[in-house]
């Protein structure tokens, strides 16, 4: 058995191998999962079993799931060739768009104007001016050209902009626009902190809540070392799944920092089934979200 065979086996397309061996799969967002084991996630040559908290490469999977010896797993995978697209078409599985046009963020954002978002984020929402200016200087927050809305960029694992969360800076009858720009890549969110192998990944319902938590941590001199903070722009488990994969390689511990409301409770219950090692960090019980708590601190200075 050569080192080339071992390397080839480690890099084998696991979903293809499973289909070739008649293992039922189903698509779950950007992932594959085993039809009979929904908490098992597979992408390319990697897998992770959320309910058990273990994962690895293709060789590890065959040893774990089929109880093969490492030698048997390597020989089986090394002899498998890749016809991934052909198999999907023949089985009637909708192919993913492999060539996805880049998200055109430059057409949306202003590189020079930021007065309105500064006034909104700092004065109206009580965020730390230092933190907001740092995010602006680091090209993570912009002002939208046409509307003056705040744009919070979504960065992938390579640091490329793949989308944007938007928050209106003007209100109408106490309503304010929130959303995600069309074309944004699913599974990603506005993020700040240690993006390479963080120890903890903290999840918030919005970019405003994320920045509120950072602002309070600064006021209380609490360090966020080894932490990556991510906005889900709602309650999205696919953001948790994707970020644990691409940023934490499943070694990071998820920390759920959702609102104090029924939707947050329901989200926690589902996430704890899928991510049993997750921690919970929520605003003080008298506040709905992190920004409510921050603004109370600011107003009582």
C-alpha positions in Angstrom: 0.0 0.0 0.0 1.6 3.2 -1.2 1.5 6.8 0.2 -0.3 7.9 -3.0 -3.1 5.4 -2.4 -3.5 6.6 1.2 -3.6 10.2 0.0 -6.1 9.4 -2.7 -8.3 7.6 -0.3 -8.3 10.5 2.2 -9.4 12.9 -0.6 -12.0 10.6 -2.1 -15.5 12.1 -2.7 -17.4 10.4 0.1 -20.9 11.1 -1.2 -20.0 9.5 -4.5 -18.6 6.5 -2.8 -21.7 6.1 -0.7 -24.0 6.3 -3.8 -21.9 3.8 -5.6 -22.4 1.5 -2.7 -26.2 2.0 -2.6 -26.3 4.1 0.6 -29.4 6.3 0.6 -28.5 10.0 0.8 -30.5 13.2 0.9 -29.5 16.8 0.2 -29.5 19.1 3.3 -28.6 22.6 2.1 -24.9 22.5 1.0 -24.5 19.1 2.6 -25.4 15.5 2.1 -26.8 13.4 5.0 -27.5 9.7 5.4 -31.2 9.1 4.9 -31.3 6.9 8.1 -28.9 9.2 10.1 -30.0 12.8 9.8 -27.4 14.1 12.2 -24.6 12.8 9.9 -23.3 15.5 7.5 -21.1 14.9 4.5 -19.3 17.3 2.1 -16.5 16.4 -0.3 -14.2 14.1 1.6 -15.2 15.2 5.1 -18.0 14.1 7.5 -19.3 14.9 10.9 -21.7 13.1 13.2 -23.3 15.9 15.2 -25.1 13.7 17.8 -21.8 11.9 18.6 -19.5 14.9 18.2 -17.0 13.1 16.0 -15.9 13.4 12.3 -13.0 13.1 10.0 -12.0 12.2 6.4 -13.3 9.5 4.1 -11.1 6.8 5.5 -12.3 7.6 9.1 -15.9 7.3 7.9 -15.6 3.8 6.5 -13.8 2.7 9.7 -16.4 4.3 11.9 -19.6 3.6 10.1 -18.9 0.3 8.3 -16.3 -1.0 10.8 -13.7 -1.7 8.1 -10.1 -1.9 9.0 -8.0 1.1 7.8 -6.5 -1.1 5.1 -9.9 -2.2 3.8 -11.1 1.4 3.8 -8.1 2.7 1.9 -8.3 0.0 -0.8 -12.0 0.6 -1.3 -11.7 4.4 -1.6 -8.5 4.4 -3.7 -10.2 2.2 -6.3 -13.1 4.6 -6.6 -13.0 7.1 -9.5 -14.9 10.3 -9.6 -18.0 10.7 -11.9 -19.9 12.9 -9.5 -21.8 15.1 -12.0 -22.7 12.1 -14.2 -24.1 10.2 -11.3 -26.2 13.1 -10.1 -27.7 13.6 -13.6 -28.4 10.0 -14.1 -30.2 9.7 -10.8 -32.3 12.8 -11.4 -30.7 14.8 -8.6 -30.7 18.5 -9.2 -27.1 19.6 -9.7 -25.7 22.5 -7.8 -24.5 25.4 -9.8 -20.8 24.7 -9.6 -19.9 28.1 -11.2 -21.7 30.6 -9.1 -21.4 34.3 -10.1 -19.6 36.4 -7.5 -21.7 38.5 -5.3 -21.4 42.1 -6.7 -21.0 44.0 -3.5 -19.2 47.0 -5.0 -22.4 47.9 -6.9 -24.3 48.3 -3.6 -21.9 50.0 -1.3 -20.3 53.4 -0.9 -16.6 53.4 -0.1 -16.5 57.0 1.2 -19.9 57.9 2.8 -20.7 56.6 6.2 -22.3 59.4 8.1 -25.8 58.0 8.2 -24.8 54.5 9.4 -22.5 56.0 12.0 -25.4 58.1 13.4 -27.7 55.2 13.4 -25.4 52.6 14.8 -23.7 54.7 17.5 -26.4 57.2 18.5 -29.6 55.3 17.9 -28.4 51.8 18.7 -25.8 52.7 21.3 -22.9 50.7 19.8 -19.3 51.5 20.6 -18.0 54.2 18.2 -14.6 52.6 18.3 -15.9 49.1 17.4 -18.1 50.5 14.6 -15.2 52.5 13.1 -12.9 49.5 13.3 -15.4 47.4 11.4 -15.8 50.2 8.8 -12.0 50.6 8.4 -11.7 46.8 8.0 -14.3 46.9 5.2 -16.9 44.9 7.1 -19.6 47.6 7.4 -20.6 49.9 4.5 -23.3 52.4 3.8 -25.6 51.5 0.9 -25.4 54.0 -2.0 -29.0 54.3 -2.9 -30.7 54.0 0.5 -28.2 54.9 3.2 -28.9 51.5 4.8 -26.2 49.7 6.8 -24.6 46.8 5.0 -22.8 44.1 7.0 -20.7 42.0 4.7 -20.6 38.2 4.8 -17.1 36.8 4.4 -16.4 33.2 3.5 -13.4 31.1 4.8 -11.2 32.7 2.1 -12.1 36.2 3.1 -14.2 36.8 0.0 -17.4 38.8 0.2 -20.3 36.4 -0.5 -23.3 38.4 0.7 -24.6 41.1 2.9 -27.0 41.6 5.8 -28.9 44.9 5.6 -30.4 47.0 8.3 -32.4 50.1 7.5 -31.3 53.4 9.1 -34.7 55.1 8.8 -37.9 53.9 10.5 -41.5 54.1 9.5 -44.1 53.7 12.2 -41.6 52.0 14.4 -40.8 49.5 11.6 -37.3 49.2 10.2 -36.2 47.2 7.2 -34.1 44.1 7.8 -33.0 41.4 5.4 -30.3 39.8 3.3 -29.3 41.1 -0.1 -30.3 39.0 -3.1 -27.5 36.7 -4.3 -26.0 36.2 -0.8 -24.6 32.7 -0.3 -26.7 30.6 2.1 -24.9 29.4 5.2 -22.8 32.5 5.8 -23.2 35.6 7.9 -21.6 38.8 9.0 -18.7 37.8 11.2 -16.0 39.3 13.3 -13.2 37.9 15.4 -10.8 35.0 15.0 -11.7 33.4 11.7 -9.0 30.8 11.7 -9.6 27.8 14.0 -11.5 29.7 16.7 -12.1 27.9 20.0 -15.7 29.2 20.3 -18.1 30.4 17.6 -20.9 32.7 19.0 -24.2 33.0 17.1 -26.5 36.0 17.1 -29.8 36.8 15.5 -28.5 40.0 13.9 -25.4 42.0 13.2 -26.7 44.7 15.6 -26.9 42.1 18.4 -23.4 40.8 17.6 -22.0 44.3 17.8 -24.0 45.0 20.9 -22.4 42.0 22.6 -18.9 43.2 21.5 -19.7 46.7 22.8 -20.7 45.4 26.2 -17.7 43.1 26.4 -15.5 46.1 25.8 -17.2 48.1 28.5 -16.8 45.3 31.0 -13.2 44.6 29.9 -14.1 41.1 28.8 -11.8 39.6 26.2 -13.1 37.7 23.2 -9.9 35.8 22.5 -10.2 32.7 20.4 -13.8 33.7 19.5 -15.5 34.2 16.2 -18.9 36.0 16.3 -21.4 35.4 13.6 -24.8 36.8 12.7 -27.3 34.4 11.4 -29.6 37.2 10.2 -32.5 35.3 11.8 -32.5 31.8 13.3 -30.7 29.7 10.7 -29.2 26.3 11.6 -27.5 26.1 8.2 -25.3 29.1 9.3 -24.3 27.1 12.4 -23.5 24.0 10.3 -21.6 25.8 7.6 -19.5 27.9 10.0 -18.6 25.0 12.2 -17.3 23.2 9.1 -15.5 26.0 7.3 -14.1 28.1 10.2 -13.9 25.6 13.1 -13.4 22.3 11.3 -15.8 20.9 14.0 -13.3 21.5 16.8 -14.9 24.8 17.7 -17.6 24.9 20.4 -20.9 26.6 19.3 -22.3 29.2 21.7 -25.9 30.2 21.0 -26.6 33.8 21.9 -30.2 34.1 20.8 -33.1 36.4 21.9 -35.3 35.8 25.0 -38.5 34.9 23.1 -40.4 31.8 22.0 -38.6 31.7 18.7 -35.3 31.7 20.4 -36.4 28.9 22.8 -37.6 26.7 19.8 -34.3 27.3 18.0 -32.3 26.3 21.1 -34.2 23.1 21.5 -33.6 22.1 17.9 -29.9 23.1 17.9 -29.2 21.2 21.2 -30.4 18.0 19.5 -28.0 18.5 16.6 -25.1 20.1 18.5 -25.1 18.5 22.0 -21.9 20.3 22.9 -23.3 23.7 22.3 -23.3 26.4 25.1 -26.0 28.9 25.7 -25.4 32.6 26.4 -28.4 34.9 26.4 -29.2 38.5 27.4 -30.3 39.1 31.0 -33.9 37.8 31.3 -35.5 41.3 31.5 -34.3 42.2 28.0 -35.4 40.7 24.7 -32.1 41.0 22.9 -28.5 42.1 23.3 -29.2 45.6 21.9 -31.9 46.2 24.4 -29.5 45.3 27.2 -26.7 47.5 25.7 -29.0 50.6 25.3 -30.1 50.2 28.9 -26.5 50.3 30.0 -25.8 53.3 27.9 -28.9 55.2 29.0 -28.1 54.6 32.7 -24.4 55.9 32.5 
